[in-house]
Amino acid sequence: MTAIEEQLQYWYDYDYNNKSAKYRQTYDRDCHLTDGNLYADTMLSLWTPLRCVLNACGSERWQKYTQKERTKTNKVLIRELQTNLTQFIPNERYLERLNLLFRLGRTRANVMILPYRFWNTARGGFPYCDYLPHFLYELLAPDQPLFLRAAQNWIRREHLEMFFDNKKTLTRPHLRNLAGTQNVLSHHLSKVNTPLLLENYIDILQRRRRYYK
């Protein structure tokens, strides 16, 4: 089974309606990879690059699903992706890079420990939509020096320096634009440079995994 197929099965099995701490500690991979830590959260969403690839390929199977239906909680879609993945993504290069990304993305290298549990929900919603550079941009407000310093300390503690073009300068101007758009605040799926996003995500996970061997 490929890493993509394993992740699809994980999404299919997971009960997103169960919000209990016990369920998360038992079934959530982030918690498993951090000894049950409820502050653990996925750093780079794997659903986002998958959707970008599906959009780029634009298969008939993908087009039959409405925007509202295109979610990892849609078990009908997830099952169809499992059984017909190459029809959704006929491009071999995309499949190869996506599988590498998913293999890396299912490890501890793709998990960070949040200082506050509510960040888990906050960064997943609008306007951040699980795009971490945008969320980091908001944290690094230059007009709030105390919070800025605390945010920078958290970034160093969680080894997130690779989101910056200079790991010694953890400020807004040095955030990497992983999506290839005009700025880190612009990351709508229709604007994302999909091949570049895949390579940037792979690069970050390969660089970060040395801290979690």
C-alpha positions in Angstrom: 0.0 0.0 0.0 1.4 3.4 -0.9 1.6 6.3 1.6 -1.2 8.0 -0.3 -3.5 4.9 0.1 -2.5 4.6 3.8 -3.5 8.3 4.4 -6.8 7.9 2.5 -7.6 4.9 4.7 -6.7 7.0 7.8 -9.1 9.7 6.7 -11.8 7.1 5.9 -11.6 5.5 9.3 -11.4 8.6 11.4 -14.5 9.8 13.2 -14.4 13.6 12.8 -17.6 14.0 14.8 -16.0 12.6 17.9 -14.3 15.6 19.7 -13.4 13.8 22.9 -9.9 13.9 24.2 -9.9 10.1 24.7 -10.8 9.5 21.1 -8.0 11.8 19.9 -5.5 10.1 22.2 -6.6 6.7 20.9 -7.0 7.3 17.2 -5.3 10.6 16.2 -1.9 10.0 14.6 -0.5 13.3 15.9 -1.2 12.2 19.4 0.3 8.8 18.8 3.5 10.3 17.5 3.8 12.5 20.6 2.9 10.0 23.3 -0.7 11.1 23.6 0.0 14.9 23.7 -3.3 16.7 23.0 -1.4 19.8 22.0 0.0 18.0 19.0 -1.1 19.1 15.6 -0.2 18.4 11.9 2.2 21.0 10.6 1.6 20.7 6.9 -1.9 19.6 5.9 -1.7 16.7 3.4 -5.3 17.3 2.2 -4.2 20.7 0.7 -1.6 19.4 -1.7 -3.8 16.5 -2.6 -6.6 18.9 -3.6 -4.1 21.0 -5.5 -3.0 18.0 -7.5 -6.6 16.9 -8.1 -7.5 20.4 -9.3 -4.4 20.5 -11.6 -5.3 17.1 -13.2 -9.0 18.1 -13.5 -10.3 14.6 -14.1 -13.9 13.9 -14.8 -14.2 11.9 -11.6 -13.0 14.9 -9.6 -15.2 17.4 -11.4 -18.4 15.5 -10.5 -17.9 16.5 -6.9 -19.0 20.0 -5.9 -16.7 22.3 -3.9 -18.7 21.5 -0.8 -18.2 17.7 -1.3 -14.4 18.0 -1.7 -13.5 17.3 1.9 -11.5 14.6 3.6 -14.6 13.9 5.7 -16.6 12.8 2.6 -16.3 9.0 2.9 -17.8 8.5 -0.6 -15.0 10.6 -2.2 -12.3 9.1 -0.1 -13.3 5.5 -1.0 -13.5 6.4 -4.7 -10.0 8.0 -4.5 -8.8 4.8 -2.9 -10.1 2.5 -5.6 -9.5 4.8 -8.6 -6.5 7.0 -7.7 -4.8 6.8 -11.1 -8.0 7.9 -12.8 -8.2 11.0 -10.5 -4.4 11.6 -10.9 -3.2 10.1 -14.2 0.1 12.1 -14.1 2.8 9.8 -12.9 5.1 12.6 -11.8 2.4 14.1 -9.5 1.7 10.6 -8.0 5.4 10.0 -7.4 6.0 13.4 -5.6 2.7 13.2 -3.8 3.5 9.8 -2.5 6.9 11.0 -1.2 5.2 13.9 0.5 2.7 11.7 2.1 5.3 9.3 3.3 7.2 12.1 5.0 4.0 13.8 6.1 2.8 10.7 8.1 5.9 10.9 10.4 6.8 12.9 13.5 8.5 15.4 11.2 5.1 16.7 10.3 3.8 17.2 13.9 4.3 20.3 16.0 3.3 21.0 19.6 1.0 24.0 20.0 1.2 26.3 23.0 -2.6 26.5 23.0 -5.1 23.8 22.0 -7.5 26.2 20.4 -4.8 27.0 17.8 -5.6 23.6 16.3 -9.1 24.8 15.2 -8.2 28.4 14.6 -5.4 27.8 12.1 -7.5 25.3 10.2 -10.3 27.7 9.5 -10.6 30.9 7.5 -8.4 32.8 6.6 -5.5 30.5 7.3 -7.0 27.2 5.9 -4.2 25.1 7.2 -1.5 27.2 5.4 1.1 27.6 8.1 3.0 30.6 6.6 -0.1 32.7 6.8 -0.7 31.7 10.4 2.9 32.4 11.3 2.6 35.8 9.7 -0.2 36.7 12.1 1.8 35.5 15.1 4.8 37.7 14.1 3.2 41.0 14.6 6.0 43.6 14.9 3.8 46.0 16.9 3.5 43.5 19.8 7.1 42.9 20.9 6.3 40.7 23.9 4.1 38.3 21.8 6.5 38.5 18.9 9.3 37.3 21.1 7.2 34.5 22.5 6.2 33.4 19.0 9.8 33.4 17.9 10.8 31.3 20.9 8.0 28.8 20.1 9.1 28.7 16.4 12.6 27.8 17.5 11.4 25.3 20.1 9.3 23.5 17.4 12.0 23.7 14.7 9.9 25.7 12.3 12.9 27.8 11.2 12.7 26.2 7.7 9.6 28.3 7.0 11.9 31.3 6.7 14.6 32.1 4.2 16.9 33.0 7.0 16.6 30.9 10.2 18.3 33.6 12.2 15.7 36.2 11.2 12.3 35.0 12.2 10.2 37.9 11.0 7.4 38.5 8.5 9.6 39.6 5.5 11.6 36.4 5.7 8.7 34.0 5.6 8.9 31.6 2.6 6.1 31.8 0.1 5.6 28.0 -0.3 2.6 28.3 -2.6 4.3 30.5 -5.2 1.7 33.3 -5.0 2.4 37.0 -4.7 2.6 36.8 -0.8 2.0 34.4 2.1 -1.5 35.8 2.7 -2.6 34.7 -0.8 -2.9 30.9 -1.0 -6.3 30.2 -2.5 -6.1 26.8 -4.3 -6.8 28.4 -7.6 -3.7 30.5 -7.2 -1.3 27.9 -5.9 1.7 26.8 -8.0 1.1 23.0 -7.4 4.5 21.6 -8.4 6.3 24.3 -6.4 4.1 23.7 -3.4 4.8 19.9 -3.5 8.6 20.5 -3.7 8.5 23.1 -0.9 6.5 20.9 1.4 8.9 17.9 0.7 11.9 20.1 1.4 10.6 21.4 4.7 9.7 17.8 5.9 13.1 16.4 4.8 14.9 19.2 6.7 12.8 18.9 9.8 12.9 15.2 10.2 16.5 15.2 11.3 15.2 16.5 14.7 12.9 13.6 15.2 14.9 10.5 14.3 
